[in-house]
Amino acid sequence: MTLHLRPTHFTDAPFAYPDGHVARLAGGLQWFAAYEVIEPTTRRIVPVADIAKLGERAATLHARITAPRAPWVLGERTLRFDQPQVAAILNVTPDSFSDGGAHVDDPAGAASAGMAMAAAGAAVIDVGGESTRPGAALVWEEDEARRVAPVVERLARAGALVSVDTRKAAVIDAALASGASIVNDVSALLWDERALEIVARSGAPVILMHSPDPKAGGHGRPTYRDVVTEVFDWLEARVDAVVAGGVDRARIMVDPGIGFGKSLADNLALLNGLALFHGLGCPIMLGASRKRLIGALDNEAPVAARLGGSVALALAGAQAGVQLLRVHDVAETVQALRVWRGLRDRALSATS
């Protein structure tokens, strides 16, 4: 393990600090005054003002952590990263863990549901045609494309910004041809060897998610020594490989993969360590909505009873500077983020 930096000592009063003693997190709404410096055998807190003393690796991470994230201009739509945004989950599957069967074999109904989520404040509609829950059956790529493409086409024609949630090259191709603008791949372009070439050629932005065994489905259960830094290192190597494959680094988003090959303790460590992932220099997506960890923390609450936990995790993501929150409950999450944003605006304006 090499050196890692986790922003800490967040503040609502950045203007109370001398110049150079506080930094803005990824050009967003959060300011911080120190780093937790994580090295192979030590952890310590170092003020932002002293970070240059730690050498080239620290300087690189600091530059990535503090640099504003360039917006994605996608045709007539722009996805900004200076504040948290919502990506709405729209599954057209019979077996997804939360909403399986709700929109299967009904492209018009699915598109109508997607546009309702856009009207409720979702910046992106994330369309998926294959469940990635543990034990889910593999879907033939042509069947998945037939599920996804008509919905994507309707949404795009209606003006929505659409991402396609898939790991298959043929589905990526079909979705992009139908009007999708973003590729969201839970295998980080590793499941299908053709996927990277297609994404690079298209110029579409891509979301790379961590899982311990992407070619096998993503739900293996390894033993981590330090899950946060190991997931960071995996994503750092994967971003470098995708850039080498022809994708602009500014068009890459990362996702730590909550629930994919992680225990409850692993997931909680990742959620508490989210700010460290800004060191990749990419926007971050968090997908924790309605996931198993909420039930594990709340007396085995069933999927339909996990709204409160989902909103709590979304706000934890916003507090850590996450730029895109992938959720089922759009209106509730958007409202929570608007209130959070109002509190942030008031705190910052009161200290300026």
Disulfide bonds with the S-S distance in Angstrom:
none
